[in-house]
Amino acid sequence: MTVIIAPMSPKPSPRQTAPAGAAEPTEPQKFTLDDLCTLSDTSKRTVRYYMQIGLVDPPIGSTRAAHYLHSHLDQLLTIRKLSDAGVSLDRIREVLSGEVPPVPPRQRKPGSVEVRSHLFIANGVELEITPEDAGLTPEQVRTLVRAVMQAYQDIQKGNP
């Protein structure tokens, strides 16, 4: 099925047209609520609900003269895609607002390889570091090891 949507704005009068060869100003394409619903495969009721809860921006204008832009369509298509993938509306709100999602903890799987640094400080005192999980560079790990060793020596000498 092919849907062709024409802009709602009236045709410009001959005085409003740009001279030949000049770049014509581009006006953003406007959609009616019906157009928006058709293009996003969403019901009017759902679109209004998304506006009510703040997932979709309100229309430009009010009453029957209200219109929607591509940004509204993009919001609805993003909501549709995430919703179809099983994402909650609260999480969709976070995505649309641009919040950086927290990095989920990596699940260890059988056969996975992890690099860890094991620092033996003294009998019964050891430190295990997973640099990747800790977000440390090799230089930062070396600095940490030196600081821990120095702190342990200071404690042993009685210099806390």
Secondary structure, DSSP 8 states (H G I E B T S, - for coil): -------SS----GGGS--TTS--------B-HHHHHHHHT--HHHHHHHHHTTSS---BSSGGG-BB-HHHHHHHHHHHHHHHTT--HHHHHHHHHT-----------TT-----EEEEEETTEEEEE-HHHHT--HHHHHHHHHHHHHHHHHHHHT--
